Amino acid sequence: MAIAIFFVLHWQASVFFQSFFLHRYGAHRQFEMSPRMERVFHFLTWFTQGSSYLSPRGYAILHRLHHAYSDTAKDPHSPHFYGNVFTMMWATKGRYEAFVRGRETPEAKFDGGYPSFPLIDRLGDQWITRLAFAGGYVAFYVCFATSPWMYLLLPFHFLMGPVHGAIVNWCGHKYGYRNFASDDASKNMLPLDFLTMGELFQNNHHKFGMSPSFAARSWEVDPTYVIMKGLDAIGVIDMTGAQKMRWTPADLVRRVEAPGLAAVAIDPAE
């Protein structure tokens, strides 16, 4: 039971901070927060991602490229240009490291505007730090694992951030349904996206890239946005002036095939 709880907590905490801080704040600036709170969330992102910590700079540049060139040959991680998810993520790793280590300079329009905490970013990118986190995960399993098969979960802890990225970028552009017509292959996968905290509403997000809510339909639930509404209510973040999803009938696909639901007609007023 302890292993199951630890795995679920690590998965959910890591993917929440990746979605909330790296993606919606760092890459898109869909809301605002004070410099002090930015440092707090930067630290928490590093702590929860641990051995697989992703630099806000590297993440933001790659993600902005992904939006600008979605599902074209210039997209850094479109599943339609790779034979499998492993080759896609290996190529993504190479581009990420090139930006983080200064081997590749992005166009100016893709650079800047992301959180910077030099101490944490340097610490998080060192192998000794990554190995220390990995050692902590192993130690926890040594203390609490009750069966040898449980150790098979450890690689997911070691690579938690990239695993989340692989699921979102592969599945979110190959499988599911579409609410909105677009010139890419983005799709929504789960009406209640508990797996990646709202990130699998890719079609909605690509249509309304600056909206902090990734859910568009009445039956879609974006858990990260639910938490964000609470943080906004108590003044931790500020979503004043955030983009709202507004569309016309011309933006919509004619019908939506939702997992587990019958085909339903789109009602623009819904």
C-alpha positions, 0 to 999 in steps of 0.5 A: 500500500505504501508503494502504491500511495507513493507512486500515485502521489509522485505521479500526480504532483510531478504532472501537476507542476509540469502542467501548472508551472512549466506549461501554463505559466512558464511557456504561455504565461496564462496567469500571473504570480508574484516573484516570491510565489514564482520562486516557491513554485519553481522549487516545488517543480524541481522537488516533485520532478526530482531526478527528471527535472525539466528546465523552464527555459528548455521546456518553454522553447520546445513547447513554443516551437511545438505550437508554432510548427505543430505536426509539421517537420519542424515540430520538435515532437510530433508523433507523425514523424517518428516510428515510435514514442521512444525515437520521438522522445530521444530526439526531443531529449537532444533538442532540449539539451541543446537549448539548455546547454547553449548548443542551439540558439532559438529564434528570438520570438521563442526565447525569454519570458520564462521563470529563472531561478539559476540556483535551482536550475543548476542544481536540478541539471547536475547528475549528482542531484539526479542520482541523489533523487533516484537513490531516495526513490530506491531507498523508499522501495527497499524499505516498503516494497512487499514484492519484487515486481514493485521495483519495476515501477522505479524507472517511472520515478526516475523519468517521470517528467519525460514519461508525462511528456511522452504520453501527452505528445504521442497520445494527444496527437494520435488518439481521441476526438476533436472539438475544433477544426485545426490545421494540426492533428491535436486530439482530446483523449479523456473527458476526465483527464486524471492521468495528466491533469488536463494535458490530454485536452490537446485539441482544445489547448491548440485552439485556445493556446492562452486559455488557462482552462484546457476543458471546453465541453460541459463533460470535460474536466481539467483537474489542474484548472480546478486547482488553479481556480482555488489558488486564484481565489485565495490570491496565490495566482492572478487569472484576471484577464485570462483568455476565455474559450470563445468560438463560432460554429465555423471553428467546430467539427461537425460531430464529436466522438467522445470515449465512452459516449455516443456521438454527440452534435456540437452545440456552440452554446453548450 
